[in-house]
Amino acid sequence: MGSLFRSETMCLAQLFLQSGTAYECLSALGEKGLVQFRDLNQNISTFQRKFVGEVKRCEELERILVYLVQEINRADIPLPEGETSPPAPPLKQVLEMQEQLQKLEVELREVTKNKEKLRKNLLELIEYTHMLRVTKTFVKRNVEFEPTYEEFPSLESDSLLDYSCMQRLGAKLGFVSGLINQGKVEAFEKMLWRVCKGYTIVSYAELDESLEDPETGEVIKWYVFLISFWGEQIGHKVKKICDCYHCHVYPYPNTAEERRVIQEGLNTRIQDLYTVLHKTEDYLRQVLCKAAESVYSRVIQVKKMKAIYHMLNMCSFDVTNKCLIAEVWCPEADLQDLRRALEEGSRESGATIPSFMNIIPTKETPPTRIRTNKFTEGFQNIVDAYGVGSYREVNPALFTIITFPFLFAVMFGDFGHGFVMFLFALLLVLNENHPRLNQSQEIMRMFFNGRYILLLMGLFSVYTGLIYNDCFSKSVNLFGSGWNVSAMYTSSHPPAEHKKMVLWNDSVVRHNSILQLDPSVPGVFRGPYPLGIDPIWNLATNRLTFLNSFKMKMSVILGIIHMTFGVILGIFNHLHFRKKFNIYLVSIPELLFMLCIFGYLIFMIFYKWLVFSAETSRVAPSILIEFINMFLFPASKTNGLYTGQEYVQRVLLVVTALSVPVLFLGKPLFLLWLHNGRSCFGVNRSGYTLIRKDSEEEVSLLGNQDVEEGNHQVEDGCREMACEEFNFGEILMTQVIHSIEYCLGCISNTASYLRLWALSLAHAQLSDVLWAMLMRVGLRVDTTYGVLLLFPVIALFAVLTIFILLIMEGLSAFLHAIRLHWVEFQNKFYVGAGTKFVPFSFSLLSSKFNNDDSVA
């Protein structure tokens, strides 16, 4: 069992790192992930620490890499992800890498800026060509409209209608042309009419194709407009309105020849821009492809370098500022690897004086370190979700590997559903190295991380489904039923036995819709079914009554065994922490209280199953009545399960009653007795203790208990620990609360395990209803088109089975199984008040390009 049964023994080590080798040593430690650093500069601001400049440099490199990743993604260039993680860059290469990345960023920004400028010019020229093409249709209308100046009011003193005057007026007629967004046309026209008082003529035409906006890059629908206006003041107003509506205004040619020349020039420039733009894009793609080859390793190296400097900021300098001192928590099993990592870092840096370590004693509680693999990690996460275990206490995850999927399967027992779940989990396990599964969405990644939990849940559900004899709510007759219907007929027995037994004949069978098999009749019951429930119960009308009785008793038995096992595990904690008095004053009274009441209930269940047969079942007493009478002491004698039952029950009640005051007062009085014998004490030790400074209980015990992992005896005086104040009232109140919680919890927790019966019943009934409403209807159709109808029925049955019975019911059973472990099982022995060991490890750094800021 090793580390999974109990967290590893930790020690506090002091690392002495030479200034020139600290970076390489921490790089070697980060690759192995052996230690957890303590912050020795908690009172110093983050911006005042020694290596804040190096951290800022790493952040600048991260910013550049974020920009590179964004540009590479924008160019649709695949980002390679290496299988091996590159080491942190040596200090000699950091400046070179920074210079290369900065040059690459400057070059990319310049090329990208030129590309965007060329692209903008190209889009503007394309818009200009479309505008010239469309406004050709406006020219004829303007020419036809040009001599119609009669609408302007004529003055009798001036001859406005002669030809020379018309020429002078025509010289003042101006034009503004361009493109406007489709959604702004109506508002634009209204604004022109209101501001210009109707002295403008506006012509519109919608472009056949959508064009990309040169400013935003958005592809939208455009309208080409041509505005004819009279006078310079109105012209200024028109241009301001065009600016307000973000119109793209282009020069309007005055003559057809000018239009032709402009059109030819635009076509030439567009072709040139296409050529230059393609070459620019090719060059940019070449630069990005070259950068993409090394961006993965650069991202990992920068992350590792930044993590190293963060850890160096947690170290302190000695008085000479030539040596860094770090304090780390390290498992004792990894001390040799820690020394080798320091030697490796010193050798890589070429230092003449190697870095070294020293183990220092401490009174602080170390973090909890439990090694897991891909199989046990999921179960350990279930336990850690309740609370990280205290240092060196029993870890429930080892037993959860079996009990959790088993209790789930008790509530989810169905051979078919369990087999489907098992196949799904097996598929995830066999393809666990597939990259898509590691990068899948959150829900699928949750299933993937718990693939081994699902595998065992499905496997145990197959087993309980065989015990319940349930496969998609139907029973499977594998070994042949142990019940014989033909033995109930009168023809199977001699006439002398007909009066002694209730047998069947043709008349009885014909006139009774419900017939009862009597196991006391010879030949009817030939023996139990070899595995699980007999399939004949699937046809019985009292099937639910029989299964309810069986599953309810089974739930109580499993619950009491589970809780008793939790109390027993608490004894291992007391033995390990050298608190043997807790065994006699806490654990044994708890076991007696549990077993004398609920253990006796289990005994009665098994006794009735084993002693009473089909012939004597009618005179068998009720277990519920007998259990109630155990506490009521009825005046009249009842038919008990066995002779002497009354005396046995009284002895059990006396033991239960005596265990309660011991549970309430034993531990506080014992600690008070210890405290009165010694008012002050000291401790010499080289190991660690789990004793907390604020625990009066353990302070009292220091007087006569050995310290964990050490054999030093208590000495008189207060050499290493000051006298702690002993508060008897607080200890007594704590123990009373714990005792009341345990005594009442034994009853409520036992009742809580009845959820195993309730959810098993609900799952079986839902399966039965789904089968009756779909499959039974589909299978009964015997017409020509019955086979065609069967396919959609089976498909609908499969979909509802997966979403309702597998996912929803499975999630319900999963949550109830978690509750049974957290509340009913773990509170018997598990404190869960520790801190998790978080090593300085590069493997914890993310190396995936999930989004644009994946390196931030």
C-alpha positions in Angstrom: 0.0 0.0 0.0 2.9 2.3 0.8 2.3 6.0 0.2 -1.3 5.6 -0.7 -2.3 4.2 2.7 -0.6 7.1 4.5 1.1 10.3 3.3 4.8 10.2 3.0 7.2 11.3 5.7 8.4 14.9 5.0 11.4 16.9 6.1 12.3 20.5 6.0 15.6 21.1 4.2 17.7 24.2 3.8 19.4 24.7 0.5 22.6 26.7 0.2 22.9 27.9 -3.4 25.8 29.8 -4.8 24.7 32.9 -6.7 26.2 31.7 -10.0 24.7 28.2 -9.7 21.2 29.0 -8.3 19.6 29.2 -11.7 20.9 25.9 -12.9 20.2 24.1 -9.6 16.5 25.3 -9.6 16.3 24.2 -13.3 17.3 20.7 -12.3 14.9 20.7 -9.3 12.1 21.9 -11.6 12.7 19.0 -14.0 12.4 16.5 -11.3 9.6 18.1 -9.1 11.0 17.0 -5.8 10.5 20.0 -3.4 8.0 22.6 -2.3 9.6 26.0 -1.6 8.7 28.2 1.4 8.5 31.9 0.9 11.2 33.5 3.1 10.4 37.0 1.9 6.7 37.3 2.9 7.2 40.8 4.3 8.8 42.1 1.2 6.7 43.5 -1.6 6.7 41.6 -5.0 8.2 44.7 -6.7 11.1 45.0 -4.2 12.5 41.5 -4.5 15.9 40.7 -6.0 14.9 39.1 -9.3 12.0 41.3 -10.2 13.9 42.6 -13.2 14.4 39.1 -14.6 10.7 38.4 -14.1 9.8 41.5 -16.1 12.2 40.4 -18.8 10.4 37.0 -19.0 7.0 38.8 -19.1 8.3 40.9 -22.1 9.4 37.7 -23.8 5.9 36.2 -23.1 4.3 39.3 -24.7 6.4 38.8 -27.8 5.5 35.1 -28.0 1.8 35.9 -27.5 2.1 38.2 -30.5 3.9 35.5 -32.6 1.2 32.9 -31.7 -1.5 35.3 -32.7 0.1 36.1 -36.0 0.8 32.4 -36.7 -2.8 31.5 -35.9 -4.0 34.3 -38.1 -2.0 32.9 -41.0 -3.5 29.5 -40.5 -0.1 27.9 -39.9 -0.2 24.8 -37.7 1.6 25.1 -34.4 3.8 22.1 -33.6 3.8 20.7 -30.1 6.8 18.6 -29.3 6.4 15.5 -27.2 9.6 16.3 -25.2 9.9 19.4 -23.1 13.0 21.4 -23.7 15.0 22.4 -20.6 15.2 25.9 -19.3 17.6 28.0 -21.4 21.1 28.7 -20.0 21.8 32.2 -18.8 24.2 32.7 -21.7 21.5 32.1 -24.3 18.8 34.3 -22.6 20.1 37.6 -24.0 20.6 36.0 -27.4 17.0 34.6 -27.4 15.6 38.0 -26.3 17.5 39.8 -29.1 16.3 37.3 -31.7 12.7 37.6 -30.5 12.8 41.4 -30.5 14.2 41.5 -34.0 11.6 39.1 -35.2 8.8 41.1 -33.6 10.1 44.4 -35.2 10.4 42.7 -38.6 6.9 41.1 -38.3 5.3 44.4 -37.2 6.9 46.2 -40.1 6.0 43.7 -42.7 2.5 43.4 -41.3 2.1 47.1 -41.3 3.2 47.4 -44.9 0.9 44.5 -45.8 -2.1 46.2 -44.2 -1.2 49.5 -45.9 -1.0 47.8 -49.3 -4.2 46.0 -48.6 -6.0 49.2 -47.7 -4.8 50.9 -50.8 -5.9 48.0 -52.9 -9.4 48.0 -51.4 -9.7 51.7 -51.9 -8.7 51.4 -55.6 -11.3 48.6 -56.1 -13.9 50.8 -54.5 -12.9 53.6 -56.8 -13.3 51.4 -59.9 -16.7 50.2 -58.8 -17.7 53.8 -58.2 -16.6 54.9 -61.7 -18.4 51.9 -63.3 -21.7 52.6 -61.5 -21.7 56.4 -61.9 -21.6 56.0 -65.7 -25.4 55.5 -65.4 -25.7 58.8 -63.5 -23.9 60.8 -66.2 -26.8 60.7 -68.8 -29.2 61.8 -66.1 -27.1 64.7 -65.1 -26.6 65.8 -68.7 -30.3 65.6 -69.4 -31.0 67.5 -66.2 -28.3 70.2 -66.8 -30.3 72.7 -69.1 -33.4 72.6 -66.9 -32.6 75.7 -64.8 -36.2 76.9 -65.1 -36.9 75.7 -61.6 -34.7 78.4 -60.2 -36.7 81.6 -59.8 -36.0 84.1 -62.7 -35.4 87.8 -62.2 -36.9 90.2 -64.7 -34.0 92.6 -64.3 -31.5 89.9 -65.4 -31.8 87.8 -68.5 -31.1 84.4 -66.9 -32.5 82.4 -69.7 -29.9 83.3 -72.4 -27.1 80.9 -73.3 -24.1 82.9 -71.9 -25.8 83.2 -68.5 -26.5 79.5 -68.4 -22.8 78.8 -69.0 -21.9 81.0 -66.0 -24.5 79.2 -63.8 -23.3 75.7 -65.0 -19.7 76.5 -63.9 -20.9 76.6 -60.3 -22.5 73.2 -60.4 -20.4 70.7 -58.3 -20.4 66.9 -57.7 -19.5 64.6 -54.8 -19.3 60.9 -55.4 -18.4 57.9 -53.2 -19.7 54.8 -51.3 -21.8 54.6 -48.2 -22.8 51.7 -45.9 -26.2 50.2 -46.8 -27.6 50.8 -43.3 -26.9 54.6 -43.4 -28.4 55.5 -46.8 -31.8 56.6 -45.5 -30.4 58.7 -42.6 -27.8 60.2 -45.0 -30.5 61.2 -47.5 -32.7 62.8 -44.8 -29.7 64.8 -43.4 -28.8 66.1 -46.9 -32.4 67.3 -47.5 -32.7 69.0 -44.1 -29.3 70.8 -44.2 -29.1 71.7 -47.9 -32.8 72.8 -48.2 -33.3 70.6 -51.2 -30.6 72.3 -53.3 -28.9 68.9 -54.0 -29.7 66.1 -56.3 -28.7 62.6 -54.9 -28.5 59.5 -57.1 -28.0 56.0 -55.6 -27.2 52.6 -56.9 -26.5 49.4 -54.9 -23.4 47.4 -55.7 -23.9 43.9 -57.0 -21.3 42.4 -54.7 -20.2 43.0 -51.1 -16.8 44.7 -50.6 -14.4 44.6 -47.7 -14.2 47.8 -45.6 -10.6 49.1 -45.9 -10.7 50.4 -42.3 -12.3 47.5 -40.4 -11.9 44.6 -42.8 -15.6 43.7 -42.5 -17.4 42.6 -45.7 -20.5 44.7 -46.0 -23.0 45.9 -48.6 -22.3 49.3 -50.2 -24.3 51.9 -52.1 -22.7 54.2 -54.7 -24.0 57.8 -54.5 -23.5 60.9 -56.7 -24.5 64.3 -55.2 -25.0 67.3 -57.5 -25.1 70.6 -55.6 -25.2 74.3 -56.4 -22.8 76.7 -54.8 -19.6 76.4 -52.7 -21.3 76.8 -49.3 -23.6 73.9 -50.0 -20.6 71.9 -51.3 -18.9 72.4 -47.9 -22.0 71.2 -46.1 -22.2 68.1 -48.3 -18.6 67.2 -47.7 -19.0 67.6 -43.9 -22.1 65.4 -43.9 -20.2 62.7 -45.9 -17.4 62.8 -43.3 -20.0 62.4 -40.5 -21.5 59.3 -42.1 -18.0 57.8 -42.8 -18.6 57.8 -46.5 -15.7 56.8 -48.8 -15.5 59.9 -51.1 -13.6 59.7 -54.3 -12.9 62.4 -57.0 -15.5 62.5 -59.7 -14.2 63.0 -63.3 -15.6 66.0 -65.2 -15.3 64.5 -68.7 -15.6 61.1 -70.3 -11.9 61.3 -71.4 -10.8 62.0 -67.9 -12.9 59.0 -66.7 -11.2 56.7 -69.2 -7.7 57.8 -68.2 -8.5 57.4 -64.5 -10.0 53.9 -65.2 -6.9 52.8 -67.0 -4.6 54.1 -64.3 -6.6 52.3 -61.6 -6.4 49.0 -63.5 -2.6 49.3 -63.8 -2.2 50.2 -60.1 -4.5 47.4 -59.0 -2.4 44.8 -60.9 0.8 46.2 -59.4 -0.6 46.2 -55.9 -1.8 42.6 -56.3 1.7 41.6 -57.3 3.4 43.4 -54.5 0.8 42.2 -52.0 1.3 38.5 -53.0 5.0 38.8 -52.6 4.6 40.5 -49.2 2.3 37.8 -48.0 4.7 35.1 -49.3 7.5 36.6 -47.4 5.4 37.1 -44.3 4.3 33.4 -44.4 8.0 32.3 -44.8 8.9 34.3 -41.7 6.0 33.0 -39.7 6.7 29.4 -40.8 10.2 29.7 -39.6 9.1 31.2 -36.3 6.5 28.5 -35.9 9.2 25.8 -35.9 10.7 27.1 -32.7 7.8 28.9 -31.0 6.8 25.8 -29.0 10.3 25.3 -27.4 10.5 29.1 -26.8 7.2 29.2 -25.0 8.2 26.3 -22.7 11.7 27.8 -22.1 10.3 31.2 -21.1 7.7 29.6 -18.8 10.4 27.6 -17.1 12.7 30.6 -16.8 9.9 32.7 -15.3 9.1 29.9 -12.8 12.7 29.7 -11.8 12.9 33.4 -11.0 9.7 33.3 -9.1 11.2 30.6 -6.9 14.5 32.6 -6.6 12.4 35.5 -5.3 11.3 33.3 -2.4 14.9 32.7 -1.4 16.9 35.0 0.9 20.5 36.1 0.7 23.2 35.6 3.3 25.1 38.5 4.8 27.7 38.4 2.0 25.1 38.4 -0.8 27.0 35.6 -2.5 24.8 32.7 -1.4 21.0 32.2 -1.6 19.3 30.3 1.1 16.1 28.4 0.4 13.8 26.3 2.6 12.0 23.5 1.0 9.7 20.6 2.0 10.9 17.3 0.6 9.8 13.7 1.1 12.5 11.8 2.9 12.5 9.2 0.1 13.6 11.9 -2.4 16.5 13.3 -0.4 19.1 11.4 -2.5 17.5 12.7 -5.7 17.5 16.2 -4.2 21.3 16.0 -3.6 21.9 14.6 -7.0 19.9 17.5 -8.6 22.0 20.1 -6.7 25.2 18.4 -7.8 23.9 18.3 -11.4 23.1 22.0 -11.4 26.4 22.9 -9.9 28.2 20.8 -12.5 26.3 22.4 -15.4 27.2 25.9 -14.2 30.8 25.0 -13.8 31.0 26.3 -10.2 34.0 25.3 -8.1 31.9 25.3 -4.9 28.9 23.0 -5.1 25.5 23.8 -3.7 24.5 21.7 -0.8 21.5 21.0 1.6 21.0 20.6 5.3 18.0 19.1 7.1 16.7 21.3 9.9 14.2 20.4 12.7 10.9 22.2 12.8 7.7 22.2 14.8 5.5 23.1 11.8 3.2 20.6 10.3 4.5 19.5 6.9 2.3 19.4 3.8 0.7 16.2 2.7 2.3 14.3 -0.1 0.6 11.3 -1.6 2.0 9.8 -4.8 -0.6 8.8 -7.3 -0.6 7.4 -10.8 -3.2 7.7 -13.6 -5.3 4.9 -12.0 -5.4 6.2 -8.5 -5.4 9.9 -9.3 -9.2 10.1 -9.8 -10.0 8.4 -6.5 -7.6 10.6 -4.7 -9.3 13.7 -6.2 -12.6 12.5 -4.8 -11.1 12.4 -1.3 -9.2 15.7 -1.8 -12.5 17.4 -2.8 -13.7 16.8 0.8 -10.4 18.0 2.3 -6.7 17.3 1.9 -5.6 14.8 4.5 -3.8 15.8 7.6 -0.1 14.9 7.7 0.4 11.1 8.0 -3.2 10.2 8.8 -4.9 7.3 7.1 -5.8 8.1 3.5 -9.3 6.9 2.5 -8.5 6.9 -1.2 -6.9 3.4 -1.0 -10.2 1.9 0.2 -12.3 4.2 -2.0 -10.9 2.4 -5.0 -13.1 -0.6 -4.1 -15.9 0.8 -1.9 -16.8 3.8 -4.2 -17.5 1.9 -7.4 -19.2 -0.9 -5.4 -21.6 1.4 -3.6 -22.3 3.1 -6.9 -23.0 -0.3 -8.5 -25.4 -1.3 -5.6 -27.5 1.7 -6.7 -27.0 1.3 -10.4 -27.1 -2.5 -10.6 -28.0 -3.5 -14.2 -25.9 -5.8 -16.3 -26.7 -4.1 -19.6 -26.3 -0.5 -18.4 -23.1 -1.4 -16.6 -21.7 -3.1 -19.6 -22.4 -0.1 -21.8 -20.6 2.1 -19.2 -17.7 -0.3 -19.0 -17.3 -0.3 -22.8 -17.3 3.5 -22.9 -14.7 3.7 -20.2 -12.6 1.0 -21.8 -12.6 3.0 -25.1 -11.3 6.0 -23.2 -8.6 3.9 -21.5 -7.4 2.3 -24.7 -7.2 5.7 -26.5 -5.9 7.7 -23.5 -2.8 8.8 -25.5 -5.0 10.3 -28.3 -4.2 14.1 -28.4 -7.9 15.0 -29.1 -9.0 13.6 -25.8 -6.5 15.7 -23.8 -7.7 18.8 -25.7 -11.4 18.1 -25.7 -14.1 20.2 -24.2 -14.7 20.5 -20.5 -17.4 17.9 -20.1 -15.6 15.3 -22.3 -12.3 16.1 -20.5 -14.1 15.4 -17.2 -15.1 12.0 -18.4 -11.6 11.4 -19.7 -10.0 12.3 -16.3 -12.3 9.9 -14.5 -12.0 7.1 -17.1 -10.7 4.5 -14.6 -13.4 5.4 -12.1 -16.0 4.8 -14.9 -14.3 1.6 -15.8 -14.6 0.2 -12.2 -18.1 1.6 -11.8 -19.2 -0.2 -15.0 -17.4 -3.4 -14.0 -19.0 -3.5 -10.5 -22.4 -2.6 -12.1 -22.1 -5.7 -14.3 -21.5 -7.8 -11.1 -24.4 -6.3 -9.1 -26.6 -6.6 -12.3 -25.9 -10.3 -12.3 -26.7 -10.5 -8.6 -30.0 -8.6 -9.2 -30.5 -10.5 -12.4 -31.3 -7.3 -14.2 -30.4 -6.7 -17.9 -32.3 -3.7 -19.3 -35.0 -4.5 -16.7 -35.3 -8.1 -17.9 -34.0 -11.2 -16.1 -31.6 -13.7 -17.8 -32.1 -17.4 -17.2 -28.5 -18.7 -17.4 -28.7 -21.7 -15.1 -32.3 -22.7 -15.1 -34.8 -21.6 -12.4 -34.8 -23.4 -9.0 -38.6 -23.4 -8.9 -40.7 -26.1 -10.5 -44.3 -25.2 -11.5 -45.4 -28.7 -12.4 -44.8 -29.9 -8.9 -47.8 -27.8 -7.8 -50.3 -30.0 -9.7 -52.2 -32.8 -8.0 -51.0 -35.3 -10.6 -47.5 -34.9 -9.3 -48.3 -36.2 -5.8 -50.1 -39.2 -4.3 -53.8 -38.8 -3.3 -52.9 -39.1 0.4 -50.9 -35.8 0.3 -53.6 -33.8 -1.5 -55.4 -32.8 1.8 -52.1 -31.8 3.5 -51.1 -29.3 0.8 -52.7 -26.7 -1.4 -52.3 -28.1 -4.9 -53.5 -27.1 -8.3 -55.8 -28.7 -10.8 -57.2 -27.7 -14.1 -60.2 -25.9 -12.5 -57.9 -23.9 -10.1 -55.7 -22.9 -13.0 -58.7 -22.0 -15.1 -60.5 -19.8 -12.6 -57.6 -18.0 -10.8 -55.7 -15.2 -12.4 -53.0 -15.3 -9.7 -51.5 -18.6 -8.5 -49.0 -18.9 -5.6 -46.0 -21.3 -5.6 -45.6 -23.0 -2.2 -42.0 -23.8 -1.5 -43.0 -26.2 1.3 -44.6 -28.5 -1.3 -42.0 -31.2 -2.2 -40.4 -30.6 -5.6 -41.5 -27.0 -6.0 -38.3 -25.4 -4.7 -35.3 -27.4 -5.8 -32.6 -25.1 -4.5 -31.3 -21.6 -4.8 -30.2 -20.1 -8.1 -26.5 -20.4 -8.5 -25.8 -16.6 -9.0 -28.1 -13.9 -7.8 -31.9 -13.6 -7.9 -33.9 -16.4 -9.5 -35.2 -15.3 -12.9 -38.7 -16.6 -12.0 -39.1 -13.5 -9.7 -39.4 -11.4 -12.9 -42.8 -13.0 -13.5 -44.0 -12.8 -9.9 -46.6 -10.2 -8.9 -44.9 -9.9 -5.5 -41.5 -9.3 -7.1 -41.2 -5.8 -5.8 -42.1 -6.8 -2.2 -39.4 -9.5 -2.2 -36.7 -7.3 -3.8 -37.5 -4.4 -1.4 -37.0 -6.6 1.6 -33.8 -8.0 0.2 -32.3 -4.7 -0.9 -33.3 -2.9 2.3 -31.6 -5.5 4.5 -28.6 -5.5 2.2 -28.3 -1.7 2.4 -28.3 -1.8 6.2 -25.7 -4.5 6.3 -23.4 -2.8 3.9 -23.8 0.5 5.7 -23.0 -0.8 9.2 -19.9 -2.7 7.8 -18.7 0.4 6.0 -19.1 2.7 9.1 -17.5 0.1 11.4 -14.6 -0.2 9.1 -14.2 3.6 9.3 -14.0 3.4 13.1 -11.4 0.7 12.9 -9.3 2.8 10.6 -9.3 5.5 13.3 -7.5 3.0 15.5 -4.6 3.0 13.0 -4.4 6.8 13.3 -4.3 6.6 17.1 -1.6 4.0 17.0 0.5 5.9 14.5 0.2 9.2 16.4 1.1 7.5 19.7 -2.3 8.2 21.3 -3.2 4.8 22.6 -5.5 6.3 25.2 -7.8 7.3 22.3 -8.2 3.7 21.5 -9.5 2.8 24.9 -11.4 5.9 25.6 -12.8 6.8 22.1 -12.5 4.0 19.5 -13.5 1.0 21.7 -16.6 2.8 23.2 -17.6 3.8 19.6 -17.2 0.2 18.4 -19.2 -1.1 21.3 -22.0 1.4 20.8 -22.1 0.6 17.1 -21.9 -3.2 17.3 -24.1 -3.7 20.4 -27.0 -2.0 18.6 -26.6 -2.2 14.9 -24.2 -5.1 14.8 -26.8 -7.0 16.7 -29.3 -6.0 14.0 -27.1 -7.6 11.4 -26.8 -10.7 13.5 -30.6 -11.0 13.7 -30.9 -10.6 9.9 -28.4 -13.4 9.2 -29.8 -15.6 12.0 -33.3 -15.4 10.5 -32.0 -16.2 7.0 -30.1 -19.2 8.2 -32.4 -20.7 10.8 -35.9 -20.4 9.4 -36.9 -22.3 6.3 -39.9 -22.3 4.1 -41.8 -24.7 6.4 -41.2 -22.5 9.5 -41.3 -19.1 7.8 -44.9 -18.5 8.9 -43.9 -18.6 12.6 -40.7 -16.5 12.1 -40.9 -13.3 14.2 -40.5 -9.9 12.6 -36.9 -8.5 13.0 -38.3 -4.9 13.2 -40.6 -5.8 16.1 -37.9 -7.7 17.9 -35.5 -4.8 17.4 -38.0 -2.3 18.8 -38.8 -4.6 21.8 -35.1 -4.7 22.6 -35.4 -1.0 23.8 -39.1 -1.1 25.1 -38.8 -4.2 27.4 -42.4 -5.4 26.9 -44.1 -6.9 29.9 -45.5 -9.9 28.0 -43.1 -12.4 26.6 -42.8 -12.7 22.8 -41.7 -15.5 20.6 -38.0 -14.5 20.0 -35.6 -15.6 17.4 -33.7 -17.9 19.8 -33.8 -18.9 23.5 -32.2 -16.5 25.9 -32.7 -13.6 23.5 -34.0 -11.4 26.2 -30.9 -11.7 28.4 -28.5 -11.2 25.5 -30.3 -8.0 24.5 -30.2 -6.7 28.1 -26.5 -7.3 28.3 -26.0 -5.5 25.0 -28.0 -2.5 26.2 -26.0 -2.4 29.4 -22.7 -2.4 27.4 -24.2 0.3 25.2 -25.2 2.4 28.2 -21.8 2.1 29.8 -20.0 3.0 26.7 -21.8 6.4 26.4 -20.4 8.0 29.6 -16.9 6.6 28.8 -17.2 8.2 25.4 -18.4 11.5 26.9 -16.0 11.9 29.9 -13.2 9.4 29.6 -10.8 11.4 27.4 -11.3 14.8 29.1 -10.8 13.3 32.6 -7.7 11.4 31.5 -6.2 14.5 30.0 -7.0 16.4 33.2 -5.3 13.7 35.2 -2.2 14.0 33.0 -2.1 17.8 33.3 -2.4 17.8 37.1 0.6 15.5 37.2 2.8 17.8 35.1 2.4 21.5 34.7 5.4 22.1 32.4 7.6 19.9 30.2 10.2 20.1 27.5 10.9 18.0 24.5 14.2 17.1 22.7 13.8 15.7 19.3 15.2 15.5 15.8 12.1 14.3 14.0 8.7 15.8 13.5 5.5 15.9 15.5 1.9 16.4 14.5 1.2 18.1 17.8 -0.3 21.5 17.3 0.5 24.4 19.6 -3.2 25.1 20.2 -4.2 21.6 21.1 -4.5 21.2 24.8 -5.0 17.5 24.4 -1.7 16.8 22.7 0.1 19.2 25.0 -0.9 17.2 27.9 0.2 14.0 26.2 3.7 15.3 25.7 4.3 14.5 29.3 4.4 10.7 28.7 4.2 10.1 25.0 7.1 9.6 22.6 7.2 12.0 19.7 6.5 10.5 16.3 9.6 9.1 14.6 11.7 9.7 17.7 12.3 8.0 21.0 13.4 11.0 23.2 11.8 11.1 26.6 10.3 14.1 28.3 12.7 16.1 30.4 11.8 18.4 33.3 11.6 22.1 32.7 10.6 24.2 29.7 13.7 24.0 27.4 12.1 23.9 24.0 8.4 24.5 24.6 6.7 27.0 26.9 4.0 25.9 29.1 0.7 25.7 27.3 -2.5 26.8 28.9 -4.8 23.8 29.6 -8.5 24.5 29.2 -10.5 21.6 30.6 -13.8 23.2 29.7 -12.9 23.5 26.1 -11.7 19.9 25.9 -14.8 18.6 27.6 -17.1 20.6 25.3 -15.3 19.4 22.2 -15.5 15.8 23.3 -19.2 16.1 24.3 -20.0 17.6 20.9 -18.1 14.8 19.1 -19.8 12.1 21.2 -23.3 13.5 20.6 -22.6 13.7 16.9 -21.3 10.2 16.8 -24.2 8.6 18.8 -26.9 10.4 16.8 -24.9 9.9 13.6 -24.9 6.1 14.1 -28.7 6.2 13.7 -29.0 8.8 11.0 -26.0 7.4 9.0 -27.5 3.9 9.1 -30.7 5.3 7.8 -28.7 7.3 5.2 -27.4 4.0 3.7 -31.0 3.2 2.8 -30.4 5.4 -0.2 -28.7 2.3 -1.7 -32.1 0.5 -1.6 -34.1 3.6 -2.8 -31.9 4.4 -5.8 -31.6 0.8 -6.8 -35.4 0.5 -6.7 -35.7 3.8 -8.7 -33.2 2.7 -11.4 -35.0 -0.7 -11.8 -38.4 0.9 -12.1 -37.3 3.5 -14.6 -35.7 0.7 -16.7 -38.9 -1.3 -16.5 -41.1 1.7 -17.5 -38.8 2.6 -20.4 -39.0 -1.0 -21.7 -42.7 -1.2 -21.3 -43.4 2.1 -23.1 -41.0 1.5 -26.0 -39.6 -1.9 -26.6 -42.7 -3.9 -25.6 -44.8 -1.8 -27.9 -42.3 -2.1 -30.8 -41.9 -5.9 -30.4 -45.7 -6.5 -30.3 -46.3 -5.0 -33.8 -46.6 -8.1 -36.0 -47.8 -6.5 -39.2 -45.8 -6.2 -42.4 -44.3 -2.9 -41.4 -43.5 -4.0 -37.9 -39.9 -4.6 -38.7 -39.6 -1.1 -40.2 -41.2 0.4 -37.1 -38.8 -1.5 -34.9 -35.7 0.4 -36.1 -36.8 3.9 -34.9 -38.2 2.3 -31.7 -34.8 0.7 -30.9 -33.0 4.0 -31.8 -35.3 6.0 -29.4 -34.8 3.3 -26.7 -31.1 3.6 -27.1 -31.1 7.4 -26.9 -33.3 7.5 -23.8 -31.3 4.7 -22.2 -28.1 6.7 -22.6 -29.4 10.1 -21.5 -31.8 9.1 -18.8 -30.6 5.8 -17.3 -26.9 6.1 -17.9 -26.1 9.8 -17.6 -28.9 11.2 -15.3 -29.3 8.1 -13.1 -25.5 7.5 -13.2 -24.9 11.0 -12.1 -27.4 10.7 -9.3 -25.9 7.4 -8.0 -22.4 9.0 -8.3 -23.3 11.9 -6.1 -25.0 9.7 -3.5 -21.9 7.4 -3.4 -19.8 10.5 -2.8 -22.0 11.6 0.0 -21.8 8.2 1.7 -18.1 8.3 1.6 -17.7 11.9 2.7 -20.3 12.0 5.5 -20.9 8.5 6.7 -17.5 6.9 6.2 -14.8 9.5 6.3 -16.0 11.4 9.4 -15.3 8.3 11.5 -11.5 8.7 11.1 -10.6 11.4 8.5 -9.9 14.9 9.6 -8.9 16.4 6.2 -7.3 19.5 7.6 -3.9 19.3 5.9 -2.3 21.3 3.1 -1.4 19.7 -0.2 2.2 19.3 -1.2 2.7 21.4 -4.4 6.1 20.7 -5.8 8.1 23.1 -7.9 7.8 21.1 -11.1 7.9 22.1 -14.7 5.4 19.4 -15.6 2.7 21.5 -13.9 3.2 24.3 -16.5 0.7 24.3 -19.3 2.3 23.7 -22.7 -0.8 23.8 -24.9 -1.8 26.5 -27.3 -5.4 26.6 -26.2 -5.9 30.2 -26.9 -4.1 33.4 -28.0 -2.8 34.1 -24.5 -1.7 30.5 -23.8 1.8 31.6 -22.7 0.6 34.4 -20.5 
